[in-house]
Amino acid sequence: MLNKVKTKALISVGAVAATSFILMMGYTVGQHSTAKQSRKEIELTAAKLVEDKQAEDKARILSSDTVKEFLTQYYTKEKLGENNTRIQPYMTESAYFQELSSQNDAMNQVYKDYILDYHFEKADILSIRLRIKLLPWSLIM
């Protein structure tokens, strides 16, 4: 004859073990699906970071078109300081403030009543030779 107490204890231990096994399997499957989802998110984030880095590197590289555009904005002006808003995006903050301080220099202030009429004509970017077409100065009375 079977001992009923031992049988109930064995069945209870088996039920607890089976329940624990099922819960652990569910937890493992849930973790695995979350890991796949987070892996996709990580891959998307990494791809976006790579694109941002490439765009930043591309922005840092000076092309001849960018240099010509800056030179056009820098040298084309009718009056002293007229091109300040156009050249600011091309310069660092310290270079921009240095340019402003050089415009406030005494020698430049003496001639600020003259119309400068500087017009950028051509630049050979490889040898850094600049040709600036200067129109005659006119005195404003």
C-alpha positions as CSV (number, residue, x, y, z in Angstrom):
1,M,0.0,0.0,0.0
2,L,1.2,3.5,-0.9
3,N,1.8,6.1,1.7
4,K,-0.7,8.9,1.0
5,V,1.3,11.6,2.7
6,K,4.5,10.8,0.7
7,T,2.4,10.6,-2.5
8,K,0.9,14.1,-1.9
9,A,4.3,15.5,-1.0
10,L,5.8,14.0,-4.2
11,I,2.9,15.4,-6.4
12,S,3.2,18.8,-4.7
13,V,7.0,18.9,-5.3
14,G,6.5,17.8,-8.9
15,A,3.8,20.5,-9.5
16,V,6.1,23.2,-8.0
17,A,8.9,22.0,-10.2
18,A,6.7,21.9,-13.3
19,T,5.4,25.4,-12.5
20,S,8.9,26.7,-11.9
21,F,10.1,25.2,-15.2
22,I,7.2,26.7,-17.2
23,L,7.8,30.2,-15.6
24,M,11.5,30.0,-16.3
25,M,10.9,29.0,-19.9
26,G,8.4,31.9,-20.3
27,Y,10.9,34.4,-18.8
28,T,13.7,33.1,-21.1
29,V,11.6,33.4,-24.2
30,G,10.5,36.9,-23.1
31,Q,14.2,38.0,-22.6
32,H,15.2,36.6,-25.9
33,S,12.5,38.5,-27.8
34,T,13.4,41.7,-25.9
35,A,17.1,41.1,-26.7
36,K,16.2,40.9,-30.4
37,Q,14.2,44.0,-30.2
38,S,16.9,45.9,-28.4
39,R,19.5,44.6,-30.9
40,K,17.4,46.1,-33.8
41,E,17.2,49.4,-31.9
42,I,21.0,49.3,-31.3
43,E,21.6,48.6,-35.0
44,L,19.3,51.5,-36.0
45,T,21.0,53.9,-33.5
46,A,24.4,52.8,-34.7
47,A,23.4,53.4,-38.3
48,K,22.1,56.8,-37.5
49,L,25.4,57.7,-35.6
50,V,27.4,56.6,-38.6
51,E,25.3,58.7,-40.9
52,D,25.7,61.7,-38.5
53,K,29.4,61.2,-38.3
54,Q,29.8,61.0,-42.1
55,A,27.7,64.2,-42.5
56,E,29.8,65.9,-39.9
57,D,33.0,64.8,-41.6
58,K,31.7,66.0,-44.9
59,A,30.8,69.4,-43.4
60,R,34.4,69.7,-42.0
61,I,36.0,69.0,-45.3
62,L,36.6,72.2,-47.3
63,S,35.7,71.8,-50.9
64,S,36.8,74.3,-53.5
65,D,33.2,75.3,-53.9
66,T,32.9,76.1,-50.2
67,V,36.1,78.1,-50.3
68,K,35.0,80.1,-53.4
69,E,31.6,80.8,-51.8
70,F,33.3,82.1,-48.6
71,L,35.7,84.2,-50.6
72,T,32.9,85.7,-52.6
73,Q,31.0,86.6,-49.5
74,Y,34.1,87.9,-47.7
75,Y,35.5,90.1,-50.5
76,T,32.3,91.4,-52.1
77,K,31.2,94.4,-50.1
78,E,30.3,98.0,-50.8
79,K,31.0,99.4,-47.4
80,L,33.2,98.4,-44.4
81,G,31.2,95.9,-42.4
82,E,28.4,95.5,-44.9
83,N,29.2,91.8,-45.4
84,N,29.4,90.9,-41.6
85,T,26.1,89.0,-41.6
86,R,27.1,87.0,-44.7
87,I,30.5,85.9,-43.5
88,Q,29.5,85.0,-39.9
89,P,28.3,81.4,-40.8
90,Y,31.6,80.6,-42.4
91,M,33.8,81.7,-39.5
92,T,34.4,80.5,-36.0
93,E,33.3,82.8,-33.3
94,S,36.8,84.0,-32.4
95,A,37.7,84.6,-36.1
96,Y,34.5,86.6,-36.6
97,F,35.2,88.7,-33.5
98,Q,38.8,89.3,-34.7
99,E,37.4,90.4,-38.1
100,L,35.0,92.8,-36.3
101,S,37.9,94.2,-34.2
102,S,40.1,94.7,-37.3
103,Q,37.2,96.6,-38.9
104,N,37.1,98.9,-35.9
105,D,40.9,99.5,-36.2
106,A,41.8,103.2,-36.5
107,M,43.2,102.9,-40.1
108,N,40.0,101.2,-41.3
109,Q,37.8,103.7,-39.6
110,V,39.6,106.6,-41.4
111,Y,38.6,105.2,-44.8
112,K,35.1,103.9,-43.9
113,D,33.4,106.8,-45.6
114,Y,34.8,105.6,-48.9
115,I,32.7,103.2,-50.9
116,L,34.9,100.2,-51.3
117,D,33.1,98.3,-54.0
118,Y,35.2,95.2,-53.7
119,H,34.0,92.4,-55.9
120,F,35.5,88.9,-55.8
121,E,36.5,87.8,-59.3
122,K,38.5,84.6,-59.3
123,A,40.5,82.4,-57.0
124,D,42.9,79.5,-57.8
125,I,42.3,77.4,-54.8
126,L,45.2,75.0,-55.3
127,S,47.9,77.6,-55.2
128,I,45.9,80.0,-53.0
129,R,46.4,82.9,-55.3
130,L,43.6,85.4,-55.1
131,R,42.6,87.9,-57.7
132,I,40.2,90.5,-56.5
133,K,38.7,92.9,-58.9
134,L,38.7,96.3,-57.2
135,L,36.5,99.0,-58.6
136,P,37.7,102.6,-58.1
137,W,37.1,104.1,-54.8
138,S,34.4,106.9,-54.7
139,L,34.3,109.5,-52.0
140,I,30.9,110.0,-50.4
141,M,30.3,113.6,-49.7
